[in-house]
Amino acid sequence: QVQLVESGGGLVQPGGSLRLSCGASGSDRSINSMGWYRQAPGKERELVAVIGSGGSTNYADSVKGRFTISRDNAKNTVYLQMNSLKPEDTAVYYCKAVIVDGYGLSRQWWGQGTQVTVSS
């Protein structure tokens, strides 16, 4: 069974930075796309950024120019560099991985989440 473990969350002041990491283990196949989502209290989970196996990226408009997603395929790890953080970035951040099995079917895996709090 595939496991995703996030790390790097914490409490930072507005304008500060954090770097989130998510490592995947337990899969014999390469990971296709990986992404970061976030969910604040009382709100639906929303897409933050995604990165494909070839390195293509997409970002939510609210984080463009401030966040950068990257991946290290050799380590099965995805990162989210978060700069110029704002209080509205406060949320639990989740990573997701998509893996295609031997029958050509996509399976979706989620991490447990890491808390990011932006406050002075």
N, C-alpha and C positions, 0 to 999 in steps of 0.2 A: 504494500500500500504506500502511495506517495505521501510524503509529509512536507509541509511548507512551514518554516519557522521565521517569523519576522523579528527584527531587533533594531535598536537605534532610536526608539521613541523616547520622549521625555518632556520636561518643562523648559521652555525657552521664552525670552522676552521678544516683543514685537521687533521686527527687523533682524532677528537672529537667524541661525541656520541649524539644520539637522540633516543627517544622512541616514536613511533607512536602508536596511538590507533584508533580503529574503532568500534563504537557501532551500533548495529542493533536494530531497533524498528519496531513495526507494524505487526509482524508475530505471528500467533498462533501456528506455527509448529517449531520444532527444526531445526537449521541450520546444513546442512551437511558439506561441505567443505567451508573454507574461505581462501582467498589469498590476497597477495599484488602484485601489478603491478606498473611499473613506465614508464614514457614517457618523454624523453628529447626532446628539440626542434629539429626538422628535423629528428627524429628517430621514429620508430614504438614502440608501447607499448609492453613491455616485462614482462614476469613473473619474479618475485623476489623470492617469497616463497609461499607455500601453506601448509595448515594444515587440516587434515581430522577430522571428528567428534570424532574419537578414539584417536587423538593426533599424528598420523603419519605425518611426515613433509618431504618436498622436497624443495631444494634451487637451485637457479641458481649458476653455477660454480663461477661466478664473486663475489658472496657474501658469499660463504661457509667459515665458520670459523670467520666471522665478524658479520653477522646478525643472529638473533634468532627470530623465529616466535612462538607465544604461543596464547592460547585462554582461556577464562573464560566462560564456557558454561552457568553458572548461571547468568552472566551479559550480555550474548550475545555480547561479546567483543573479538576482536582479536588485538594482539599487535605485533609490530615489533621493537625489540631492535637492534639498528644500532650502531656498534662500529667500531673504526679504519676507519672512513669515509674518502673517497677519493674524489677529485674533479669530477671524472667520475660518482660518485653517484648522482650528481646534476640532479634532475628531479622532475616532479610532481608525487607523489605516490598516487595510487588509491587502495582501498580495494574492494573486491568482495565476495559476499556470494551466495551460491547455496542452494535453498530451494525446497524440493519436496512437491507438492500440494496434495490434497486429491485424485487425479486421478493417482498419481504416476508419474507425469510429473515434470521434473526439470525446475526451473526458476532461472534466473541469475539476480542479483542486483548489482549495482555499486554505489560507493560513488562519491562525487564531486571532490575529490582529495585534497592533501595538498602539498605545495611546500617545497622541501628540497634543500638547497643551501649549498655547501661545498666550501669555499673559504677563503683565508687568507687576 
